[in-house]
Amino acid sequence: MRTKLFIAGLLLSVAAGAFIMSCKKNSTGDGTARLQVYLTDDPGDYEAVYIDVKDIQINVTGGTDDWQSLQGVKAAAYDLLKLVNDDDTLLTDSNIPTGRLHQLRLVLGTENYVKIQGSSELIKLETPSAQQSGLKLNIQQDVQDGILYTITLDFDVSKSIVKTGNNKYILKPTIRTILNAVGGSIRGIVMPKAFQSAVYAVQGVDTIASTFTDTDGGYLIRGLSAGTYDIFYKPTDLLYKDSLRKSISVQFNTVTRIDTTFLHQ
């Protein structure tokens, strides 16, 4: 196991500089949870249905105008009918404030189309302006510091496309939201903090997850299944020795805090 981890550690060390900002976002992160938003579909009687996703926003205060865009939203046109049978698409992976997640808003553009069975023609879906400004979806659930959550936007195609009497098609999205916590997390600090260290959560000979420490020496590994893990530390400064913390217990929807790990030469 140590040989595998040593090689992986060297590779991570080379990439350390490129990941500094990422580690800041994913490590200690006091006061934030992490949210991943997925898109999936309940099938409808069409050849294809494309929706033009522009933005995803959340409301964590309950105020009418207190909306903030999630970082890294993958704006694109998605064919919903390719997202069936538990297949889905990750739209964003972003840090959010802890507390109460009141609403999520899916902002659509105008390039929405439907293809009828047996036809090669794409028919423009008329999209009411209210939908373009954002379809509000009620969540009303608490999110905890350090926990990874997922929201699945389950798009019901059969109810979301309305055919009018003059053979036009209107998009009126019907979406069910499913918010879930994913496993538990491990948080700690590695000293010295003058350099980064790679941190691995290991079960047996398998590395389950890994991250880097941030500029304060902190780290946070999220989304771990409940169980027992060994935590392996690989400093990027080769003057310092590896370290191992054994039998760290992780519980569902809980952040396990480890005492500060001190690396030695």
C-alpha positions as CSV (number, residue, x, y, z in Angstrom):
1,M,0.0,0.0,0.0
2,R,2.8,2.4,0.9
3,T,4.5,1.9,-2.5
4,K,1.2,2.7,-4.3
5,L,0.7,5.8,-2.1
6,F,4.3,6.9,-2.5
7,I,4.0,7.0,-6.3
8,A,0.6,8.7,-6.1
9,G,2.0,11.2,-3.6
10,L,4.9,12.1,-5.9
11,L,2.4,12.7,-8.8
12,L,0.2,14.8,-6.5
13,S,3.3,16.7,-5.4
14,V,4.1,17.7,-8.9
15,A,0.6,19.0,-9.4
16,A,0.4,20.7,-6.0
17,G,0.8,24.3,-7.2
18,A,-2.1,23.9,-9.7
19,F,-4.4,22.6,-6.9
20,I,-3.7,25.3,-4.3
21,M,-7.0,27.2,-5.0
22,S,-8.9,24.0,-5.2
23,C,-7.6,22.9,-1.8
24,K,-8.6,26.1,-0.2
25,K,-12.2,25.5,-1.5
26,N,-12.3,21.9,-0.5
27,S,-10.4,21.7,2.8
28,T,-11.1,23.4,6.1
29,G,-14.0,25.4,4.8
30,D,-15.6,26.3,8.1
31,G,-19.1,27.7,7.6
32,T,-19.6,26.0,4.2
33,A,-21.2,22.8,2.9
34,R,-20.7,21.4,-0.6
35,L,-23.5,21.0,-3.1
36,Q,-23.5,19.0,-6.3
37,V,-26.5,19.4,-8.6
38,Y,-27.5,16.6,-11.0
39,L,-30.0,16.6,-13.8
40,T,-32.0,13.5,-14.7
41,D,-35.3,12.7,-16.5
42,D,-38.5,10.8,-16.4
43,P,-39.1,9.7,-20.0
44,G,-41.6,11.2,-22.4
45,D,-43.0,10.2,-25.8
46,Y,-40.4,12.2,-27.8
47,E,-37.3,11.5,-29.8
48,A,-35.2,14.2,-28.0
49,V,-35.8,17.1,-25.7
50,Y,-33.1,19.8,-25.4
51,I,-33.1,22.3,-22.5
52,D,-30.8,25.3,-22.5
53,V,-29.3,25.6,-19.0
54,K,-27.8,29.0,-18.3
55,D,-27.4,29.3,-14.5
56,I,-28.3,27.7,-11.2
57,Q,-28.9,29.9,-8.2
58,I,-29.7,29.3,-4.5
59,N,-31.4,31.3,-1.8
60,V,-30.1,30.7,1.7
61,T,-31.8,33.6,3.5
62,G,-35.4,33.3,2.5
63,G,-35.4,36.9,1.2
64,T,-37.2,37.6,-2.1
65,D,-34.1,39.0,-3.9
66,D,-31.3,37.1,-2.1
67,W,-30.1,34.8,-4.8
68,Q,-26.6,33.8,-5.6
69,S,-25.3,31.9,-8.6
70,L,-23.4,28.6,-7.9
71,Q,-19.9,28.5,-9.1
72,G,-18.8,26.4,-12.1
73,V,-22.3,25.7,-13.6
74,K,-21.9,23.8,-16.8
75,A,-24.1,25.9,-19.1
76,A,-25.1,23.9,-22.1
77,A,-28.0,22.4,-24.0
78,Y,-28.9,19.0,-22.5
79,D,-30.9,16.2,-24.2
80,L,-33.1,15.1,-21.3
81,L,-34.0,11.8,-23.0
82,K,-30.4,10.7,-22.7
83,L,-30.6,11.0,-18.9
84,V,-33.0,8.1,-18.3
85,N,-32.6,4.8,-16.3
86,D,-30.7,6.5,-13.4
87,D,-28.2,8.1,-15.8
88,D,-27.6,11.8,-14.9
89,T,-25.4,14.8,-15.5
90,L,-23.5,16.8,-13.0
91,L,-24.4,20.5,-13.6
92,T,-22.3,22.0,-10.8
93,D,-20.1,21.2,-7.8
94,S,-19.9,24.2,-5.5
95,N,-19.4,25.3,-1.9
96,I,-22.5,26.9,-0.3
97,P,-23.1,28.6,3.1
98,T,-24.3,26.4,5.9
99,G,-27.7,27.0,7.4
100,R,-31.1,26.8,5.7
101,L,-31.2,26.1,1.9
102,H,-34.6,27.6,1.0
103,Q,-34.8,27.5,-2.7
104,L,-33.0,26.7,-5.9
105,R,-33.6,28.5,-9.2
106,L,-32.9,26.9,-12.6
107,V,-32.3,29.6,-15.2
108,L,-33.0,28.6,-18.8
109,G,-32.1,30.2,-22.1
110,T,-34.2,30.4,-25.2
111,E,-32.6,27.5,-27.2
112,N,-35.0,24.7,-26.1
113,Y,-36.1,22.2,-28.6
114,V,-38.2,19.0,-29.0
115,K,-37.9,16.3,-31.7
116,I,-41.0,14.3,-32.3
117,Q,-40.8,10.5,-32.7
118,G,-40.1,9.5,-36.3
119,S,-39.1,13.1,-37.3
120,S,-35.6,14.6,-37.8
121,E,-36.9,18.1,-37.3
122,L,-36.1,20.1,-34.2
123,I,-39.1,22.2,-33.1
124,K,-38.5,25.3,-31.0
125,L,-40.0,25.1,-27.6
126,E,-41.6,28.4,-26.6
127,T,-40.3,29.3,-23.2
128,P,-42.3,31.8,-21.1
129,S,-40.2,34.7,-19.9
130,A,-40.9,33.7,-16.3
131,Q,-39.0,30.4,-16.9
132,Q,-36.1,32.2,-18.5
133,S,-35.7,34.4,-15.4
134,G,-35.6,31.3,-13.3
135,L,-37.8,28.4,-12.3
136,K,-37.9,28.4,-8.5
137,L,-37.8,25.1,-6.7
138,N,-38.5,24.8,-3.0
139,I,-35.9,22.9,-1.0
140,Q,-36.4,24.0,2.7
141,Q,-33.8,21.9,4.3
142,D,-30.8,22.5,6.6
143,V,-27.3,21.9,5.4
144,Q,-24.4,21.3,7.9
145,D,-20.8,22.6,7.8
146,G,-18.4,20.2,6.1
147,I,-21.0,17.8,4.6
148,L,-21.4,17.0,0.9
149,Y,-25.0,17.2,-0.4
150,T,-26.5,16.3,-3.8
151,I,-29.6,17.7,-5.4
152,T,-31.1,15.7,-8.3
153,L,-33.4,17.7,-10.6
154,D,-35.8,15.1,-11.8
155,F,-37.3,16.6,-15.0
156,D,-40.7,15.1,-15.9
157,V,-40.7,15.5,-19.7
158,S,-44.2,14.2,-20.2
159,K,-45.7,16.9,-18.0
160,S,-43.2,19.6,-19.0
161,I,-44.1,19.9,-22.7
162,V,-47.5,21.2,-23.7
163,K,-48.8,21.0,-27.3
164,T,-51.1,23.9,-28.2
165,G,-54.0,23.8,-30.7
166,N,-51.9,25.4,-33.5
167,N,-49.2,22.7,-33.2
168,K,-46.8,24.8,-31.2
169,Y,-45.0,23.3,-28.2
170,I,-44.5,25.2,-24.9
171,L,-42.0,24.4,-22.2
172,K,-43.5,24.4,-18.7
173,P,-40.9,22.6,-16.6
174,T,-42.2,20.1,-14.0
175,I,-39.2,19.2,-11.8
176,R,-39.0,17.2,-8.6
177,T,-36.0,18.0,-6.3
178,I,-34.2,15.4,-4.2
179,L,-31.7,16.6,-1.6
180,N,-29.4,14.0,0.0
181,A,-26.4,14.1,2.3
182,V,-23.6,11.9,1.0
183,G,-21.8,9.9,3.7
184,G,-19.6,11.7,6.3
185,S,-16.4,13.8,6.3
186,I,-13.0,13.8,8.0
187,R,-11.4,17.1,9.0
188,G,-8.1,17.9,10.5
189,I,-4.8,19.9,10.4
190,V,-1.3,19.0,9.4
191,M,1.8,20.7,10.7
192,P,4.1,22.2,9.6
193,K,1.9,24.2,7.2
194,A,4.8,25.7,5.3
195,F,4.3,23.1,2.5
196,Q,1.3,21.1,1.3
197,S,0.7,17.5,2.2
198,A,-1.4,15.0,0.4
199,V,-4.0,13.3,2.6
200,Y,-5.5,9.9,1.8
201,A,-8.5,8.1,3.3
202,V,-7.6,4.4,3.0
203,Q,-9.4,1.1,3.6
204,G,-7.3,-2.0,3.3
205,V,-5.1,-1.5,0.2
206,D,-7.6,0.9,-1.5
207,T,-7.4,4.7,-1.5
208,I,-11.0,5.8,-1.2
209,A,-10.5,9.6,-1.4
210,S,-7.7,12.1,-1.2
211,T,-7.0,15.9,-1.0
212,F,-4.3,18.4,-0.2
213,T,-3.9,20.6,2.8
214,D,-4.5,24.3,2.4
215,T,-2.3,27.2,3.3
216,D,-3.3,26.9,7.0
217,G,-2.5,23.1,7.0
218,G,-6.2,22.2,7.1
219,Y,-7.9,19.5,5.1
220,L,-11.4,18.1,4.6
221,I,-12.3,14.8,2.9
222,R,-16.1,14.7,2.2
223,G,-18.5,12.1,0.9
224,L,-17.1,9.0,2.7
225,S,-19.3,6.0,3.4
226,A,-19.7,5.2,7.1
227,G,-16.9,2.9,8.3
228,T,-13.3,2.9,9.5
229,Y,-10.4,4.5,7.6
230,D,-6.7,4.8,7.9
231,I,-5.5,8.4,7.1
232,F,-2.2,8.5,5.3
233,Y,-0.2,11.8,5.1
234,K,2.4,12.4,2.3
235,P,4.3,15.7,2.7
236,T,5.4,17.4,-0.5
237,D,8.6,18.4,1.3
238,L,10.7,15.3,1.0
239,L,12.7,16.2,4.2
240,Y,9.7,15.2,6.2
241,K,8.5,11.6,6.8
242,D,5.1,10.1,5.9
243,S,2.6,9.7,8.8
244,L,-0.4,7.4,9.4
245,R,-3.4,7.7,11.6
246,K,-5.2,4.4,12.0
247,S,-8.8,3.4,12.6
248,I,-10.6,6.7,12.2
249,S,-14.4,6.1,12.4
250,V,-16.7,8.0,10.0
251,Q,-20.5,8.2,10.6
252,F,-23.2,9.2,8.1
253,N,-23.9,13.0,7.9
254,T,-21.2,13.7,10.5
255,V,-17.8,15.5,10.4
256,T,-15.1,13.5,12.2
257,R,-12.4,15.8,13.6
258,I,-8.9,14.5,13.9
259,D,-6.4,16.0,16.3
260,T,-3.5,17.9,14.6
261,T,-1.0,15.7,12.9
262,F,2.6,16.8,13.3
263,L,5.0,15.6,10.6
264,H,8.7,15.0,11.6
265,Q,12.0,15.0,9.7
